[in-house]
Amino acid sequence: MDSTFNAKEKNANNKFQNSLKEFWEGVKEDRVSYLFLAPFGLLFILFVVLPVLLSVVLSFTYFNLFQSPSWVGWENYIRLFIGDDIFLTAVKNTLVFAAVTGPFGYMLSFVVAWLLNELKPKLRATLTVLFYAPAISGGGAFIVWRLIFDNDKYGYLNSWLLSNGFITEPIQFLRDTSYMMPVVLIVALWMSMGAGFLAFIAGLQGLDPKLFESAAIDGVKNRWQELWYITLPQMRPYLMFGAIMSITGSFMAAGLVTGMIPQPPTDYATWTVVNHINDYAYIRYEMGYASAIAVILFGFMVSVQKFIQRLLSKLGE
């Protein structure tokens, strides 16, 4: 039994050493390419990899920025799932937000980009700017939507409903828990034409027309078959980029919620995981606990991204 185990361990070590040797030989062979990539690699490690690793380490500590971190083990994670009801509410709200705005915003971006691609260049460029404008409007969009859904009789929607006799008292769109999440979802969908939308436009412009001619000869009969067998498989990199942007945007919804709804929201009805991180990191200064929340959010986003990547790999099959 021991000899079999030792043989397997020895084979695994040999395999690892061979892989390491092949990797190092490849680095030496392509050393000029790696030299050009080195500045980006160093900056990526410094500003992305190290902060993520540091956040993972801090998630196992109590750290308030004024004293040295003290090791608490799994205490932060246990507190999150057993002793923090607001965190569980934030997780539920974030999942609802992501489930609605992520897929719908993603599909809406692609469908609009696909339809715009059929138009003449000048009209396509004009409409692209108009559709992309909400995404770059930033805080200005919140002001417009807050005027529409304002809680008093001077809010545009309340004023219209009152003047037409549909209601007798203004509706508390931004305070009533029955309306808060639908209002935020409507605004998020309106702003969903972001970087992914532009990537779809660019990808559709680069499709090879010869492939569509070949597909017609091979028996593709309508636009839906063209879309499934020709367009979508060629668009995989752009679809992946759009999916990542959509996932990131839907899970990082704190800015939109904070801009629309007075904080903290009534009964935490629109409280998201990112709001919870900001609360513990920048108000309570419990950086270890905030890091534990961030690590869970990071792991969930990576898992969803892997799932989307697997779905996209089956396009056109």
Buried (B, 14 or more C-beta within 10 A) or exposed (E): EEEEEEEEEEEEEEEEEEEEEEEEEEEEEEEEEEEEEEEEEEEEEEEEEEEEEEBBBBBBBBBBEEEEBEEBEEBBBEBBEEEBEEBEBBBBBBBBBBEBBBBBBBEBBBEBBBEBBEEEEEEBEEBBEEBBEBBEEEEEBBEEBBEBBBBEEEBEBBBEBBEEEEEEEBBBBBBEEEBBBEBBBBBBBBBBBBBBBBBBBEBBEEBEEEBEEEBEEEEBEEEEBBBBBBBBBBBBEBBBBBBBBBBBBBBBBBBBBBBBBEEEBBEBBBBBBBBBBBBBBEEEEBBBBBBBBBBBBBEBBEEBBEEBBEEBEEBEE
